[in-house]
Amino acid sequence: MQLFKRGQLFTALLALGLVAATAAAQEPATNVPPVMQAPTTSAAPPPADAMPGPTDRLTAPDLEAWLDGFMPYALEQTDVAGSVVVVVKDGKVLLEKGYGFSDLAKRTPVDPARTLFRPGSTSKLFTWTAVMQLVEQGKLNLDADVNQYIDFKIPPYQGKPVTLRNIMTHTTGMEEVIRGLIANDEKEILPLDATLKHWIPERVYAPGTTPAYSNYATALAGYIVQRVSGQPFDQYIAQHIFAPLGMQHSTFSQPIQKNLLAMTSKGYKTASDGKEQPYEYINLAPAGSLASTGADMANFMIAHLQNGAFGDQRILREETAREMHGTAQASVGPLNKMMLGFYETTANGHRAIAHGGDTQWFHSDLQLFLDDGIGIYVSTNSSGKDGSARLIRDGLVTGFVNRYLPGPERKDGGVDAATAKQHAQLIAGSYNSSRRADSNFMNLVYMLGQTKVTANEDGTISVPMLAGYSGAPKKWREISPFVWQDTNSGDRLAADVIDGHVTRFSAEPFSAIMVFQRAAWWQTPGVFLPMLFGSLAVLLLTVLAWPVSALVRRHYGVRYPLAGQDARAHRWSRIASLAVLVSMGGMIAMIFAMMSDLAMMSPKADAMVIAVRSLTTILLPLGAAIALWNAWTVLGSKRSLWAKLWGIVLAVSCLALLWIGVACHVLGFSANY
């Protein structure tokens, strides 16, 4: 999207959504519209007989020396205040260490055992674990209609209900929910049931068919845990997960307990700014309200690496844990898949599952290498310079894997040069993210931030949204039919082809939670952007011509030349142009402001949203009608050819804006989005 800095929309969406892995794209608050959080490492596994093991290099002294070289420099370069890193191996903590500060004003260093961080969407792993606890007790069925567990109704889509399996694999088909995801005031937090019942997002895909990350669906799962267990969600997690794992410094409660609040790291935009940000309250709490120390997260990792066992305690039966870790929902082609709550992030031939998380200020990732008995968790407490905190997370995990878990080089046959160029041309074009607002006015954001695939002369493809750490677009080379690999990493990109046409694609590390679907012709930047901004420019010129022409006539002493209906149409067309320009421009300005300040997405802003939408809903159709009347009047008059041509252009512009208002759901009176 050209109107934002590269990746800015994606990062905004990611933070808003409490997703797991960010990027660009769309990492935009708890993991909104824009952006998303995805796994940080990926690669296709080699043949079973070539599966590698961890290197002997992975020892506490070597790891600490490596981290001490990486983390301080990374924090300084990205302008991040503090971070915690934990690595577990073979059922024990190998290393846990804090870097930087948890409170810049007091110069309080990060303590991995006592400093609580906000892991954002990594919280979801606790929600999924709770669901699986109730599944193994026979109280929940992954394939049953969730309506049997709740006291309101999720409407079916094409006759098909939502199931917990759909929820855990992010294939409910629900559109993105943005309103009120993160608040800075605990008074804005509503009970979970009230939040879920306030507005049920539209389902835009058939269940089980399309990965589309959903915070709403995750919170729905948490509500089911609450109703079936008979305990408030935060209390259930505390009793059935935190207690047996000895996680004494962890909580989902909002407001957070006072003793834990005093231990919680402050959040920052940047370390150099140094201004403490408010505590982030998550309305969809099961999707991202956790606060926890690195030491506590180590216990959680150990339990999952040992298939539910932690010392003499057990949070899941072994068979349940294996089902959770190994049941896959396919995405596109051979790309990494979605497990029951975990992303697959297999890298260098090492089987791995993971989940990341982002709030506005905290950015985290948790990776489990199941066959190697290794887990790594990292969290930072600042968004960093230009949102670069994700580079610490992604770079740390990637560096760790390459250093301690190497694997054999991929040996794919590739395709011939002619085929590569043909397939590059087939996939080239504009795409919409499956994780988007579809039935409300925030759809306009996604239309302005589409993903573009370009075909390069050498047969490779580029996706500007999927940039490397340097900000430069990755270059993808085709390694098998309609499967590409980043030339500098193991990340892959694949496309679905129907009747010789590419219908959608995805790429690692986002493939588990999101795909990109071919945009309709009118949605492509070459059509949509000129239609939107060209029309606004026509209206602006019409409005500016009003005072300019009056001043020119006054200067030369020339009388207004029109009379009767010509004069009325002329004047009303200018009034209509001003009204449409102000209403549509105000709508766009409001959306951009909301994307840059999450406080504007709180329920307190509903009155503003309703007022701006109502004004637009009234003025766009009225303006189009007046512009058509003016064009009809001008064409039937004796005015100049230029006046007639401009009357037509003005009418077309008003009609185009009305079309955009309808197609992007800008028109309406609701504050739900």
LOTORMAR-958625 format. One line per field, with one value per residue (C-alpha): residue number from 0; x, y, z. Coordinates in steps of 0.02 Angstrom, whole numbers. Example, Ala and Ser with C-alpha at 12.3 -4.5 7.8 and 13.67 -1.06 7.14 Angstrom:
% LOTORMAR-958625
vokol: (0,1)
x: (615,684)
y: (-225,-53)
z: (390,357)
% end
This chain:
% LOTORMAR-958625
vokol: (0,1,2,3,4,5,6,7,8,9,10,11,12,13,14,15,16,17,18,19,20,21,22,23,24,25,26,27,28,29,30,31,32,33,34,35,36,37,38,39,40,41,42,43,44,45,46,47,48,49,50,51,52,53,54,55,56,57,58,59,60,61,62,63,64,65,66,67,68,69,70,71,72,73,74,75,76,77,78,79,80,81,82,83,84,85,86,87,88,89,90,91,92,93,94,95,96,97,98,99,100,101,102,103,104,105,106,107,108,109,110,111,112,113,114,115,116,117,118,119,120,121,122,123,124,125,126,127,128,129,130,131,132,133,134,135,136,137,138,139,140,141,142,143,144,145,146,147,148,149,150,151,152,153,154,155,156,157,158,159,160,161,162,163,164,165,166,167,168,169,170,171,172,173,174,175,176,177,178,179,180,181,182,183,184,185,186,187,188,189,190,191,192,193,194,195,196,197,198,199,200,201,202,203,204,205,206,207,208,209,210,211,212,213,214,215,216,217,218,219,220,221,222,223,224,225,226,227,228,229,230,231,232,233,234,235,236,237,238,239,240,241,242,243,244,245,246,247,248,249,250,251,252,253,254,255,256,257,258,259,260,261,262,263,264,265,266,267,268,269,270,271,272,273,274,275,276,277,278,279,280,281,282,283,284,285,286,287,288,289,290,291,292,293,294,295,296,297,298,299,300,301,302,303,304,305,306,307,308,309,310,311,312,313,314,315,316,317,318,319,320,321,322,323,324,325,326,327,328,329,330,331,332,333,334,335,336,337,338,339,340,341,342,343,344,345,346,347,348,349,350,351,352,353,354,355,356,357,358,359,360,361,362,363,364,365,366,367,368,369,370,371,372,373,374,375,376,377,378,379,380,381,382,383,384,385,386,387,388,389,390,391,392,393,394,395,396,397,398,399,400,401,402,403,404,405,406,407,408,409,410,411,412,413,414,415,416,417,418,419,420,421,422,423,424,425,426,427,428,429,430,431,432,433,434,435,436,437,438,439,440,441,442,443,444,445,446,447,448,449,450,451,452,453,454,455,456,457,458,459,460,461,462,463,464,465,466,467,468,469,470,471,472,473,474,475,476,477,478,479,480,481,482,483,484,485,486,487,488,489,490,491,492,493,494,495,496,497,498,499,500,501,502,503,504,505,506,507,508,509,510,511,512,513,514,515,516,517,518,519,520,521,522,523,524,525,526,527,528,529,530,531,532,533,534,535,536,537,538,539,540,541,542,543,544,545,546,547,548,549,550,551,552,553,554,555,556,557,558,559,560,561,562,563,564,565,566,567,568,569,570,571,572,573,574,575,576,577,578,579,580,581,582,583,584,585,586,587,588,589,590,591,592,593,594,595,596,597,598,599,600,601,602,603,604,605,606,607,608,609,610,611,612,613,614,615,616,617,618,619,620,621,622,623,624,625,626,627,628,629,630,631,632,633,634,635,636,637,638,639,640,641,642,643,644,645,646,647,648,649,650,651,652,653,654,655,656,657,658,659,660,661,662,663,664,665,666,667,668,669,670,671,672)
x: (0,78,-10,79,262,312,235,153,-24,20,107,-39,-159,-47,-41,-227,-261,-159,-96,56,190,197,253,186,56,-66,52,-132,-230,-202,-132,-329,-341,-207,-62,-35,82,150,282,458,545,498,564,505,563,691,664,635,801,891,809,943,967,1018,1201,1315,1345,1182,1250,1210,1381,1378,1197,1227,1381,1282,1133,1246,1317,1149,1026,1110,1154,980,894,1002,979,790,769,684,689,696,672,668,733,706,770,721,796,758,633,741,777,939,945,830,893,831,905,877,750,572,554,659,619,680,812,741,824,720,715,662,594,499,463,295,283,124,141,-13,-82,37,-98,-206,-103,-174,-351,-320,-244,-399,-511,-414,-426,-615,-611,-517,-644,-784,-861,-822,-825,-710,-830,-995,-1090,-1025,-1202,-1237,-1109,-1160,-1313,-1324,-1319,-1181,-1275,-1230,-1141,-1220,-1301,-1135,-1101,-943,-850,-710,-597,-634,-596,-431,-372,-434,-552,-718,-734,-761,-707,-588,-649,-563,-673,-617,-483,-363,-408,-305,-440,-505,-677,-690,-675,-843,-884,-831,-1009,-1062,-916,-954,-1141,-1123,-1083,-1056,-940,-998,-938,-869,-797,-862,-796,-639,-588,-494,-366,-418,-350,-487,-472,-662,-667,-530,-625,-778,-679,-631,-813,-855,-722,-801,-979,-937,-820,-932,-784,-734,-606,-461,-497,-507,-336,-263,-326,-303,-146,-51,-65,-5,137,194,161,147,178,51,-126,-265,-361,-410,-379,-220,-187,-96,53,78,49,197,305,241,356,306,268,353,347,536,673,733,558,554,372,280,123,-40,-73,-160,-330,-393,-581,-570,-468,-442,-360,-223,-237,-100,39,179,363,491,518,332,327,472,363,225,347,417,242,200,369,337,162,70,184,274,363,231,92,1,-104,-148,-146,-7,-126,-219,-57,-1,-169,-154,24,0,-174,-149,-265,-191,-166,-98,3,145,163,170,-1,-110,-116,-246,-198,-14,63,175,347,455,628,789,701,662,478,416,255,236,132,180,92,84,0,39,200,244,303,331,360,360,434,435,548,454,575,725,648,692,586,625,523,563,466,505,421,430,367,538,597,473,396,559,540,483,656,724,597,611,799,829,727,799,975,945,880,1021,1154,1088,969,1048,984,1028,1016,856,875,726,731,660,574,642,664,517,397,459,422,251,202,270,154,8,29,67,-70,-161,-231,-338,-294,-417,-398,-493,-647,-771,-943,-902,-816,-644,-647,-587,-421,-391,-434,-297,-173,-182,-42,44,143,261,347,533,628,730,575,571,430,428,298,340,234,340,503,662,744,825,656,697,568,613,647,557,621,508,571,425,265,183,295,427,565,645,820,892,796,693,527,412,268,137,-17,-182,-221,-396,-426,-257,-286,-203,-345,-247,-75,9,185,279,278,95,22,-54,-165,-193,-202,-208,-353,-356,-435,-582,-540,-613,-514,-344,-238,-237,-426,-474,-346,-378,-565,-555,-424,-460,-641,-591,-474,-616,-725,-582,-553,-739,-744,-586,-655,-800,-706,-575,-702,-792,-630,-586,-758,-744,-570,-627,-799,-887,-1063,-1110,-1159,-1289,-1472,-1623,-1603,-1425,-1375,-1465,-1385,-1214,-1225,-1298,-1166,-1032,-1121,-1142,-958,-908,-1027,-967,-785,-801,-900,-792,-631,-686,-722,-549,-466,-559,-506,-324,-329,-404,-268,-134,-216,-302,-388,-500,-560,-634,-822,-806,-778,-940,-1034,-901,-904,-1094,-1096,-965,-1044,-1219,-1160,-1076,-1227,-1339,-1224,-1149,-1315,-1380,-1221,-1229,-1410,-1369,-1217,-1325,-1456,-1321,-1248,-1421,-1452,-1282,-1298,-1465,-1401,-1301,-1149,-974,-909,-788,-933,-1028,-876,-842,-1024,-1007,-840,-914,-1064,-953,-843,-990,-1059,-887,-877,-1053,-1002,-851,-960,-1076,-944,-830,-976,-935,-1120,-1219,-1260,-1173,-1019,-976,-816)
y: (0,160,273,192,162,-10,-139,-9,-66,-249,-211,-108,-248,-372,-274,-243,-423,-504,-619,-717,-664,-500,-426,-328,-377,-361,-437,-192,-239,-394,-491,-262,-228,-215,-337,-518,-620,-771,-900,-842,-994,-1117,-1245,-1406,-1564,-1676,-1863,-1955,-2046,-1880,-1797,-1701,-1687,-1538,-1494,-1521,-1333,-1301,-1282,-1149,-1063,-1058,-1000,-863,-801,-799,-709,-584,-541,-532,-454,-293,-242,-287,-186,-35,-44,-64,61,-65,-46,-226,-409,-581,-741,-918,-1081,-1252,-1420,-1599,-1549,-1417,-1233,-1215,-1025,-884,-706,-528,-389,-203,-124,-158,19,152,287,180,91,-76,-220,-359,-509,-670,-741,-587,-470,-501,-469,-464,-604,-551,-689,-817,-814,-915,-1071,-1073,-1057,-1202,-1306,-1274,-1328,-1490,-1524,-1519,-1622,-1763,-1756,-1783,-1613,-1540,-1612,-1531,-1569,-1519,-1358,-1232,-1166,-1310,-1238,-1054,-948,-854,-910,-909,-915,-1055,-1020,-1109,-1224,-1267,-1227,-1170,-1306,-1297,-1380,-1235,-1113,-1194,-1199,-1023,-1086,-1023,-908,-756,-584,-477,-390,-228,-123,-114,-249,-153,-20,90,106,-41,43,3,-185,-272,-448,-577,-628,-446,-419,-576,-541,-358,-401,-568,-546,-602,-769,-744,-917,-1094,-1171,-1275,-1203,-1040,-993,-825,-783,-733,-658,-662,-849,-878,-777,-880,-1036,-956,-919,-1101,-1152,-1033,-1098,-1283,-1276,-1164,-1050,-878,-903,-823,-929,-1088,-1055,-1012,-1174,-1298,-1234,-1107,-1203,-1375,-1292,-1184,-1025,-912,-750,-767,-706,-678,-567,-390,-282,-372,-412,-268,-373,-434,-262,-197,-332,-304,-223,-53,-40,87,152,166,165,337,408,331,375,239,181,132,-49,-134,-210,-342,-351,-523,-582,-767,-705,-605,-540,-648,-571,-691,-704,-790,-920,-964,-977,-1100,-1216,-1207,-1249,-1397,-1466,-1463,-1531,-1677,-1705,-1631,-1684,-1567,-1656,-1759,-1648,-1665,-1536,-1651,-1836,-1890,-1941,-1775,-1676,-1777,-1746,-1560,-1551,-1663,-1636,-1524,-1412,-1386,-1213,-1197,-1335,-1404,-1251,-1262,-1299,-1252,-1378,-1374,-1202,-1205,-1149,-1274,-1193,-1340,-1273,-1351,-1519,-1500,-1524,-1369,-1288,-1111,-959,-776,-625,-437,-300,-118,-122,-304,-427,-610,-782,-959,-1102,-1288,-1411,-1568,-1703,-1610,-1570,-1387,-1232,-1047,-898,-715,-557,-371,-223,-89,-70,-3,117,107,-48,-143,-242,-391,-399,-449,-588,-651,-630,-714,-869,-881,-861,-989,-1118,-1092,-1101,-1242,-1339,-1346,-1464,-1528,-1411,-1424,-1517,-1474,-1504,-1335,-1298,-1246,-1061,-1051,-1133,-1022,-865,-930,-972,-805,-717,-824,-779,-595,-475,-404,-504,-478,-552,-682,-599,-439,-339,-384,-319,-153,11,-51,-147,15,-6,-174,-109,21,-110,-252,-375,-366,-505,-454,-562,-527,-543,-690,-796,-759,-668,-531,-486,-312,-340,-490,-399,-462,-388,-254,-197,-258,-374,-558,-643,-808,-941,-1083,-1250,-1358,-1318,-1169,-1183,-1048,-1027,-868,-864,-811,-924,-1082,-990,-1053,-979,-1083,-1055,-1144,-1160,-1193,-1211,-1135,-981,-941,-912,-887,-904,-900,-894,-947,-894,-839,-990,-1068,-919,-823,-839,-708,-716,-647,-474,-430,-315,-160,-193,-190,-35,14,33,66,200,309,286,342,479,535,564,658,765,809,862,963,1056,1091,1162,1266,1335,1409,1549,1565,1602,1724,1817,1822,1892,2021,2071,2099,2162,2020,1970,1790,1725,1594,1614,1508,1320,1328,1439,1331,1170,1252,1314,1153,1048,1146,1130,943,928,1010,899,737,790,831,674,550,639,641,456,417,533,451,277,328,412,256,149,257,275,124,234,293,114,104,101,282,328,246,412,486,333,336,524,515,361,436,596,497,385,536,645,520,469,648,716,587,634,819,786,685,823,951,847,827,1014,1062,942,1019,1196,1307,1308,1270,1099,1112,1144,995,883,935,906,726,702,770,654,503,549,561,397,316,373,310,142,135,182,36,-92,-55,-42,137,179,131,183,50,71,-114,-158)
z: (0,-57,68,216,243,183,297,410,375,399,562,622,583,668,827,824,797,931,801,794,675,597,451,342,273,343,612,622,933,1015,865,693,534,490,500,593,675,603,637,616,542,409,290,216,307,223,200,364,354,345,494,588,775,881,880,1029,1024,1119,1295,1423,1409,1219,1215,1342,1248,1085,1162,1250,1080,993,1115,1178,1000,938,1075,1038,850,859,1003,1117,1306,1364,1325,1405,1324,1389,1316,1383,1335,1387,1521,1604,1589,1491,1505,1554,1547,1542,1437,1453,1568,1623,1692,1609,1736,1880,1776,1833,1739,1664,1782,1694,1857,1918,1772,1688,1501,1394,1264,1165,1056,1130,1265,1146,1181,1357,1288,1169,1309,1415,1272,1252,1439,1425,1265,1350,1493,1368,1405,1233,1058,931,788,869,830,957,980,1098,1219,1220,1262,1098,917,788,622,502,338,191,318,402,586,672,769,896,768,649,789,839,658,617,482,550,399,512,456,557,715,762,876,1056,1044,1156,1284,1398,1531,1630,1631,1446,1476,1468,1529,1400,1358,1330,1212,1112,1102,1054,874,790,640,470,406,233,196,215,376,361,192,217,350,422,594,717,889,906,876,1004,1134,1091,1135,1300,1335,1301,1427,1551,1526,1521,1670,1773,1815,1752,1616,1710,1864,1761,1685,1855,1934,1793,1706,1810,1975,1916,1818,1963,1864,2015,1922,1781,1759,1632,1755,1709,1805,1851,2034,2119,2173,1994,1919,2020,1938,1760,1634,1570,1385,1272,1096,1094,1224,1170,1191,1365,1395,1490,1398,1485,1531,1385,1423,1303,1278,1198,1347,1301,1140,1225,1403,1481,1585,1631,1673,1564,1701,1704,1515,1527,1631,1502,1362,1459,1489,1304,1251,1372,1301,1449,1592,1711,1852,1942,1872,1706,1614,1468,1437,1321,1183,1196,1183,1032,949,984,917,765,693,542,441,267,197,19,-63,45,156,345,418,566,708,846,909,862,698,614,594,543,502,438,445,631,670,759,819,882,919,919,989,974,1072,1036,1137,1172,1039,1078,1005,1073,973,1018,927,974,920,992,1161,1139,1167,1150,1208,1179,1220,1202,1288,1151,974,926,793,647,727,714,876,773,698,869,885,709,699,866,823,648,713,850,727,605,741,849,738,565,433,260,113,13,-150,-258,-444,-489,-653,-822,-861,-981,-858,-717,-819,-870,-690,-630,-751,-693,-510,-540,-488,-338,-192,-38,130,194,362,331,374,239,287,371,332,383,220,142,235,155,-17,7,68,-56,-82,-250,-335,-474,-603,-625,-789,-724,-689,-502,-415,-283,-152,-85,70,120,149,228,382,274,209,33,-47,-45,-210,-234,-355,-415,-346,-405,-500,-414,-261,-237,-109,-44,-115,54,173,185,176,39,-59,-148,-254,-284,-469,-538,-725,-763,-653,-487,-365,-204,-129,39,105,257,393,372,284,440,477,315,127,-10,-131,-308,-307,-419,-565,-481,-321,-406,-368,-551,-547,-367,-322,-476,-450,-268,-271,-449,-400,-244,-349,-469,-322,-247,-412,-426,-251,-277,-440,-342,-251,-387,-523,-408,-374,-559,-604,-467,-524,-704,-661,-751,-698,-659,-833,-787,-745,-709,-697,-766,-620,-493,-558,-564,-384,-315,-403,-311,-145,-176,-223,-59,41,-39,-26,158,200,104,149,330,324,254,380,523,468,451,621,699,622,701,872,947,1076,934,912,1086,1116,1174,992,933,928,813,700,687,653,514,434,443,361,223,201,173,70,-53,-133,-125,-203,-343,-379,-387,-498,-619,-622,-656,-798,-876,-862,-934,-1080,-1126,-1114,-1231,-1118,-1182,-1227,-1080,-958,-1028,-1017,-837,-791,-852,-763,-600,-612,-647,-499,-379,-443,-422,-241,-211,-284,-170,-22,-58,-112,37,160,202,199,353,530,633,742,730,641)
% end
